[in-house]
């Protein structure tokens, strides 16, 4: 079974709710609200742990942690012709390939 601690978690302050909110990237519909960041993190860890256990018991698919996935390093992006032209021009001015230029911009 997948270890729930291997998922991607984040805790942030919500001005609107006047509290800390713990969330998990792989389970976007789940969160835990608390008055302290460590409690929000522990809460979302528990919520996700329960969800993983229930999914396993029911034989349902369990999301794979982002860090466990393999990535090819390739993805395709559609842009307008004007953006494409500007990127090609910028890359040429810098003397690098379009791929290298866009990779640097994304980094």
VEXZA-941749 format. One record per atom (N, C-alpha, C, O): x, y, z. Coordinates in steps of 0.2 Angstrom, whole numbers, padded with zeros to 4 digits, always signed. Atoms other than C-alpha are relative to their C-alpha. Example, Ala and Ser with C-alpha at 12.3 -4.5 7.8 and 13.67 -1.06 7.14 Angstrom:
! residues 2
+0004-0006+0000
+0062-0022+0039
+0004+0006+0000
+0009+0005+0003
-0004-0006-0001
+0068-0005+0036
-0004+0005+0003
-0001+0011+0004
//
This chain:
! residues 107
+0004-0006+0000
+0000+0000+0000
+0004+0006+0000
+0010+0006+0003
-0004-0007+0000
+0006+0018-0003
+0000+0003+0006
-0005+0003+0010
-0001-0003-0006
+0013+0027+0011
-0003+0007+0000
+0000+0011-0005
+0003-0007+0000
+0002+0043+0014
+0005+0006+0001
+0004+0011-0001
-0005-0006-0002
+0017+0053+0020
+0004+0001-0007
+0008+0006-0007
-0003-0001+0006
+0024+0051+0002
-0003+0005-0005
+0000+0007-0010
+0004-0004+0004
+0011+0063-0005
+0003+0007+0001
+0007+0009+0005
-0002-0007-0001
+0014+0082-0008
-0005+0004+0004
-0011+0005+0002
+0004-0004-0005
+0007+0093+0006
+0002+0007+0000
+0008+0009-0001
-0001-0007+0000
+0006+0111+0008
-0005+0003+0006
-0011+0001+0006
+0004-0003-0005
+0000+0122+0023
+0000+0007-0002
+0006+0010-0003
+0000-0007+0002
-0005+0140+0020
-0005+0003+0005
-0010+0000+0007
+0004-0004-0004
-0013+0154+0030
-0006+0003-0005
-0005+0005-0010
+0006-0003+0004
-0031+0159+0024
-0003+0006+0004
-0005+0005+0010
+0003-0006-0003
-0036+0177+0028
-0007-0001+0001
-0010+0001+0006
+0007+0001+0001
-0053+0173+0023
-0003-0004+0006
-0008-0002+0009
+0002+0004-0005
-0055+0159+0035
+0003+0001+0007
+0001-0002+0012
-0004-0002-0006
-0043+0166+0048
+0003-0007+0004
+0002-0008+0010
-0003+0006-0002
-0034+0149+0050
+0005-0003-0005
+0005+0000-0010
-0005+0004+0004
-0021+0137+0043
-0004-0005-0004
-0009-0008-0001
+0004+0006+0004
-0027+0125+0029
+0006-0004-0003
+0010-0002-0006
-0004+0005+0003
-0018+0109+0025
-0003-0003-0006
-0009-0005-0006
+0003+0003+0006
-0020+0102+0008
+0005-0005-0003
+0011-0005-0001
-0004+0006+0004
-0013+0087-0003
-0001+0001-0007
-0007+0000-0009
+0000-0001+0007
-0009+0090-0021
-0004-0006-0003
-0008-0006-0008
+0003+0006+0003
-0014+0072-0025
-0007-0002+0001
-0011-0006-0002
+0007+0001-0002
-0031+0073-0016
-0003+0007+0000
-0004+0010+0006
+0002-0007+0000
-0037+0090-0021
-0006+0002+0003
-0008+0008+0005
+0006-0002-0003
-0054+0089-0014
+0000-0001+0008
-0005+0001+0011
-0001+0001-0008
-0047+0086+0004
+0004+0005+0003
+0008+0008-0001
-0004-0005-0003
-0041+0098+0016
-0001+0000+0008
-0006-0004+0010
+0001+0000-0007
-0039+0101+0035
+0001+0007+0002
+0006+0010+0001
-0001-0006-0003
-0042+0117+0044
+0002+0000+0007
-0001-0004+0011
-0002+0000-0007
-0034+0122+0060
+0003+0006+0002
+0004+0011-0002
-0003-0007-0002
-0027+0136+0071
+0007+0000+0000
+0010+0006+0002
-0007+0000+0000
-0009+0131+0070
+0003-0004-0006
-0001-0009-0008
-0002+0004+0006
+0001+0125+0055
+0002-0007+0001
+0001-0011-0004
-0002+0007-0001
+0008+0109+0062
-0006-0004+0001
-0007-0010-0001
+0006+0004-0001
-0010+0104+0067
-0003+0000-0007
-0006-0006-0008
+0003+0001+0007
-0016+0108+0049
+0004-0005-0004
+0001-0009-0007
-0004+0005+0004
-0002+0097+0042
-0002-0007+0003
-0003-0011-0001
+0002+0006-0002
-0005+0083+0054
-0007-0002-0001
-0009-0008-0002
+0007+0002+0001
-0024+0084+0051
-0001-0002-0007
-0004-0007-0009
+0001+0002+0007
-0022+0083+0032
+0004-0007-0001
+0001-0011-0005
-0003+0007+0000
-0010+0068+0034
-0004-0005+0002
-0005-0010-0001
+0005+0005-0002
-0023+0059+0044
-0006-0001-0005
-0008-0006-0006
+0006+0001+0005
-0037+0063+0032
+0002-0004-0006
-0001-0008-0008
-0003+0004+0006
-0026+0057+0017
+0001-0007+0002
-0001-0012-0002
-0001+0007-0002
-0021+0042+0027
-0006-0004+0000
-0006-0010-0002
+0007+0004+0000
-0039+0037+0030
-0003-0001-0007
-0005-0007-0008
+0002+0001+0007
-0043+0040+0012
+0003-0006-0004
+0000-0010-0007
-0004+0005+0003
-0029+0029+0006
-0002-0007+0003
-0003-0012-0001
+0002+0006-0003
-0035+0015+0018
-0007-0002-0003
-0008-0008-0004
+0007+0002+0002
-0053+0016+0013
+0000-0002-0008
-0003-0007-0010
-0001+0002+0007
-0048+0016-0006
+0002-0007-0001
+0000-0011-0005
-0003+0006+0000
-0037+0001-0003
-0005-0006+0002
-0006-0011-0001
+0005+0005-0003
-0051-0008+0007
-0006-0001-0005
-0008-0007-0006
+0006+0001+0005
-0064-0005-0007
+0003-0002-0007
-0001-0003-0011
-0003+0002+0007
-0052-0010-0021
+0000+0005-0005
+0001+0004-0011
+0000-0005+0005
-0052+0007-0029
+0007+0003-0001
+0011+0001+0003
-0007-0002+0001
-0037+0015-0037
+0002+0006+0005
-0002+0010+0007
-0003-0005-0004
-0026+0025-0026
+0005+0004-0004
+0010+0002-0007
-0004-0004+0004
-0017+0040-0033
+0007-0001+0002
+0009-0002+0008
-0007+0001-0001
+0002+0038-0035
+0003+0007+0002
+0001+0012-0001
-0003-0006-0002
+0012+0051-0026
+0004+0003-0006
+0007+0000-0010
-0003-0003+0005
+0019+0064-0038
+0008-0002-0001
+0011-0002-0006
-0007+0001+0000
+0037+0061-0033
+0002-0007-0002
+0008-0009-0003
-0001+0007+0002
+0035+0042-0037
+0000-0001-0007
+0002-0006-0010
+0001+0001+0008
+0030+0045-0055
+0006+0001-0004
+0011+0005-0001
-0005-0002+0005
+0042+0045-0069
-0002+0005-0005
-0008+0005-0007
+0002-0006+0005
+0043+0060-0081
+0005-0001-0005
+0011-0002-0004
-0004+0001+0006
+0050+0060-0098
+0004+0006-0001
+0009+0006-0005
-0003-0006+0002
+0055+0078-0098
-0003+0004-0006
+0000+0009-0008
+0003-0003+0006
+0044+0082-0113
-0007+0001+0002
-0011-0003+0005
+0007-0001+0000
+0027+0090-0114
-0001+0005-0006
+0004+0009-0008
+0001-0005+0006
+0019+0100-0128
-0005+0005+0002
-0010+0004+0006
+0004-0006-0001
+0012+0117-0127
-0002+0004-0006
+0002+0005-0011
+0002-0003+0006
+0001+0126-0139
+0000+0008+0002
-0002+0010+0007
+0000-0007-0001
+0004+0145-0140
-0003+0003-0007
-0004+0000-0012
+0002-0003+0006
-0002+0158-0152
+0005+0001-0005
+0011+0001-0003
-0006-0001+0005
+0008+0161-0168
+0004+0006+0002
+0010+0006+0001
-0004-0006-0002
+0013+0178-0161
+0005-0002+0005
+0011+0001+0005
-0004+0002-0006
+0020+0171-0145
+0006-0005-0003
+0011-0004-0001
-0005+0005+0003
+0029+0157-0156
+0005+0004-0003
+0011+0003-0003
-0005-0004+0004
+0037+0170-0167
+0004+0004+0005
+0010+0004+0004
-0005-0004-0005
+0043+0181-0152
+0005-0005+0003
+0010-0003+0004
-0004+0005-0003
+0050+0165-0144
+0006-0002-0004
+0012-0002-0002
-0005+0002+0005
+0059+0160-0160
+0005+0006+0000
+0011+0005-0001
-0004-0006+0000
+0066+0178-0161
+0004+0001+0006
+0010+0002+0005
-0004-0001-0006
+0072+0179-0143
+0005-0005+0000
+0011-0004+0002
-0005+0005+0000
+0080+0162-0145
+0006+0002-0005
+0012+0001-0003
-0005-0002+0005
+0089+0168-0161
+0005+0005+0003
+0011+0005+0002
-0004-0006-0002
+0095+0184-0153
+0005-0003+0006
+0010+0000+0006
-0004+0002-0006
+0102+0174-0138
+0005-0006-0003
+0009-0008+0001
-0004+0005+0003
+0110+0161-0150
-0001-0007+0003
+0004-0011+0003
+0002+0007-0003
+0101+0146-0142
-0006-0003-0004
-0009+0001-0007
+0006+0003+0003
+0088+0134-0148
-0006+0002+0004
-0006+0005+0009
+0006-0002-0003
+0070+0137-0145
-0001-0004+0006
-0004-0001+0011
+0001+0005-0006
+0069+0122-0133
+0004+0003+0006
+0001+0003+0011
-0004-0002-0005
+0083+0129-0123
-0002+0007+0003
-0003+0008+0009
+0003-0006-0001
+0076+0146-0123
-0006+0000+0005
-0007+0003+0010
+0006+0001-0004
+0059+0141-0117
+0001-0004+0007
-0002-0002+0012
-0002+0003-0006
+0066+0129-0104
+0003+0005+0005
+0001+0004+0011
-0003-0005-0004
+0076+0143-0097
-0006+0005+0003
-0006+0007+0009
+0006-0004-0002
+0060+0154-0096
-0004-0003+0005
-0007+0000+0010
+0004+0004-0005
+0051+0140-0087
+0003-0001+0006
+0000-0001+0012
-0003+0001-0006
+0064+0138-0075
+0000+0006+0005
+0003+0006+0010
//
